[in-house]
Amino acid sequence: MLEAAPLLFTPKCHPTASLHPSTILLNRTKSPFRPSFSCSPPSKKFKIHAAKQQQADELEPQNDNKPGGAFIGSISCGSLVDKLGCRRTFQLDTVPLILGAIISAQAHSLDEILLGRFLVGIGIGVNTVLVPIYISEVAPTKYRGSLGTFSQIGTCLGIIASLCLAIPSENDPHWWRIMLYIASIPGFLLALGMQFAVDSPRWLCKAGRIDDAKEVISNIWGPSQVDKAIEEFQSVIRNDGADLDSSWLELLQEPHSRVALIGGALFILQQFAGINGVLYFSSLTFRDVGITSSAIASLYVGLTNFAGALCASYLMDKQGRQVLLIASYLGMAVSMFVITGAISFPIDAEISSNLSILGTIMYIFTFAIGAGPVTGLIIPELSSSRTRGKILGFSFSVHWVFNFLVGLFFLEMVEKFGVAPVYAGFGGISLLAAAFAYYFIVETKGRSLEEIEMSLNSNYQGRNK
């Protein structure tokens, strides 16, 4: 998924999580109220030639509070989706998305811009939790993995579209307001579209609306699946409890605590594997080989991410989540070590630059194949029906915290240790993440959510015996 995250230092293109288009446009917009800072890292430690050509606007910190809004949105989404279901929560979530975009478009001070970004952040925090839950609960088992990557593909297309929309801003100083008004449109479309969408049949069954659940299953999975699906749903509900709203304290109990720890660990490893740092320096690396336009560099990154997401969509239900996750992190580790070697060893400057480009493209592509989409997809698959919303809300809250911390301390680490040691550390953590996926991730390919839950829940197994 995952995954264009609101960072302290916002990269030009970020494939981590599924986003509403409004936040993508907000991140592309340069308003006159946006604070400008000069961050000049020490050139002695930068052996990539692009770093010497660094400009202040490429290292412009985003001193905003959108990460805080995203954290609040994610942590609150678990209770909302339990009580209202995904469809109504999506519609409710459009309120901060629309208001945030409009307030930012009409802003006449930095505080108003920050308020708008905070509201959009809340909406994004809710969306990042809702999208994987909704897809996992509505998609047919056979295609659940492929459909789960569509949010990643949509994010890539949104980033590319936002780059195109930003082109007039080069010549029109007022275009940023128009862009932010445009950012409110997807919220209206989402609110309208969800009026015609279906509720999750699993949530309908928990809510006691059995006939509605049967109708939804018949329409989207086929009439032949109705009886089997309802039987599985009710079997899990009898084991978990029939009430809609679970308690946060249940996350401290097995098997929920194990899944919550796996979810939090996956996002911590994802962030410490360095995706934001790599994207942060990607435009500088491209500049070193003559691509001076940051928009063009971002487009290359976006297209690479899009290609990786397409591959993930094809492979997710063929190779499985665990295989893709391990292969992804191994590829990211190799990519980091390629860049580290290009920086550290005394080789020709042109070869060094080309290797840096190759490593950057490889890293983004392999991230988009597994570490990006699989992380957000497999957590709801491993979670129980009763605590799915809260486990995913907790996991994404961890994501936003460490996303912020990596952005906050990345430059400081580079300044203290240099680019090569930091990138080598990213490679080492990628290897650790691959090992974690090998030992702790259960394959979910081709299994219904109820089958997965029954296999992980010792209480259910004990009752069957």
ZIDASUL-V359871 format. One line per field, one symbol per residue. psi: psi as a letter, one per 40 degrees, with the letter a starting at -180 (. if undefined). burial: + if it has 24 or more other ideal C-beta (glycine too) atoms within 12 Angstrom, else -. A space follows every 10 residues. Layout:
BEGIN
psi = ???
burial = ???
END
This chain:
BEGIN
psi = cc.gigidgh idhhfdihii dddddddehg ieehihihhh ihddehehdd ddeiideefh iggifddddd dddddedddd dddeiddddd dddedddddd dddddeieid dddddddddd dddddddddd ddddddddii ddeddddded dddddddddd dddddedeed eheedddddd ddeedddddd dddedeiiih ddddddeegd dddddddddd eideeddddd dddddddddd ieidhiidde eeiieddddd dddddddddd deeedddddd edddddddee gehddddddd dddddddddd ddddededdi dddddddddd dddddddddd ddddigiidd dddddddddd dddddddddc dcdddddddd deiiddeddd dddddddddd dddddddded dddddddidd dddddddddd ddddddddde hhhehehidd dddddehddd dddd.
burial = ++++++++++ ++++++++++ ++++++++++ +-++----+- +----+++++ +-++---+++ ++++++++++ ++++++++++ ++-+++++++ ++++++++++ +++++-+--- -+++++++++ ++++++++++ ++++++++++ +--+++++++ ++++++++++ +++-++--+- ----++++++ ++++++++-+ +--+--++++ +++++++--+ -+++-++--+ +---++--++ -+++-++-++ ---+-+---+ +---++-+++ ++++++++++ ++++++++++ +++++++++- +--++-++++ ++++++++++ +++-+++-++ ++++++++++ ++++++++++ ++++------ -+++++++++ ++++++++++ ++++++++++ ++++++++++ ++++++++++ +++++++-++ +-++---+++ -+++++++++ ++++-++--+ +++++-++++ ++++-++--+ -----
END
